[in-house]
Amino acid sequence: MGETALKRVEIEAAGRLRALMRRYFLDLDEAAKDPGRRVAWCTSVGPCEILAAFGFAVYFPENHGALLGTKKISHEIIPRAAGLGYSAEACSYMNSDIGCDLLGCSPLRAMYGIDGPPRPDLLVYSTNQCRDVQEWFHYFGHRHEAMVAGLRPPRHLGEVTAEHVADVRVQLERLIEQIEIRFELRLDRRRLRETVERSSRLSVLWGRVLDTARHRPSPLTFWDMLIHMAPVILMRGSEEAIAYYEALLAEMEERNASGAAAVPGERWRIYWEGMPVWPRLRDLSEKFFDLRAAVVASTYCNSWAFEPYDGGDPLDWMARTSLAIFINRDEASKERFLEQTFARFGVDGAVFHNARTCPNNTNSRYGMPERLRERLDLPVLVLDGDLSDLRFFSTAQSMTNIEAFIEQMEGRS
């Protein structure tokens, strides 16, 4: 492990990212304690622009779920949620977050010196990801006696039609009305448009950062992307986050110009499909690194690279964005996207993560890997595991499978 660490070229923007995240979480903590401010919880591809335009400080509990996984404590606290009747095979983000609440613990204490997630005044979810977010938010809404509101977009779409967009737009208008009545506020539509414009700029910049990995050798990998994606999820509509991605993009472009590689001696280019295995990021990163395999693209990180806002109705853009994300599409649409992305990034093989507690963001269960392997003549590996719960992941078996996967590609060269 020491040898691997010495070979790495660290991303200079990482220090700036840490400072940015500290300010974000400290501001959330201050907002929760300030009688003059309000906090809203939102799902990761939910209508956060509306909440920000209303003046809420916006918190994303999925990030907290990922932190619990990264700190390798999810599998220890999930049983507390199971004690309330939550299935061990329901979302491990949800279960670990509920377990964390029951135990009164949070990694935010050690990281930022704050007690934990901010107390919500409002919780807003969208089931464009899954049903579990609905149950998750209702638990905390009851816990904090806070208003809960939800969007229920059409699911598993092929083409996203005008009728689909109109459906979600009506739901967004209803959400705005509910917030205005409950909190005696009035939405400033110009402020909403400005927030959406910034959110779109941020998303486009993130997409450009991801695209720098098309270069050979790649200047960054999936493991870097998982760290540097935080602002595009947590700070949509923020000028600070825009400035951060401008700096990160410039650094990646400079790396490409100089030939600096995230994986020196890059031999293999890999696509990661599905959720990360948060508790084993370092182990997986170092295994691929040592095998000279750069994981250059993923569905997960691309989920926040939205189509640009064209200056029209901001609610139409929000509606279409929430519908068009990969997780909300049908099998045929997903396969077309993957095939195009494999070609764009010139990948030599693909890894599908079968995440036990996240069926909605797992695409290895209905024959997709086999169809793509046969149609594209591309090596494909399915890894069994989970996003947070280590009880479903075997490190030794996974490392052996990865080694065999790389050997398969070597045998084809």
Secondary structure as UniProt FT lines:
FT   HELIX           2..7
FT   TURN            12..13
FT   HELIX           14..33
FT   TURN            35..36
FT   STRAND          39..42
FT   TURN            44..45
FT   HELIX           48..54
FT   STRAND          57..59
FT   HELIX           61..70
FT   TURN            71..72
FT   HELIX           74..82
FT   TURN            83..85
FT   TURN            88..89
FT   HELIX           92..103
FT   HELIX           107..112
FT   STRAND          122..126
FT   TURN            127..128
FT   HELIX           132..144
FT   STRAND          147..151
FT   HELIX           162..183
FT   HELIX           189..211
FT   HELIX           212..214
FT   HELIX           222..228
FT   HELIX           230..234
FT   TURN            236..237
FT   HELIX           239..258
FT   TURN            264..265
FT   STRAND          268..273
FT   HELIX           278..280
FT   HELIX           281..290
FT   TURN            291..292
FT   STRAND          293..298
FT   HELIX           299..302
FT   TURN            303..304
FT   HELIX           314..324
FT   HELIX           326..328
FT   HELIX           331..345
FT   STRAND          349..355
FT   TURN            356..357
FT   HELIX           359..361
FT   HELIX           368..376
FT   STRAND          380..385
FT   HELIX           390..392
FT   HELIX           395..412
//
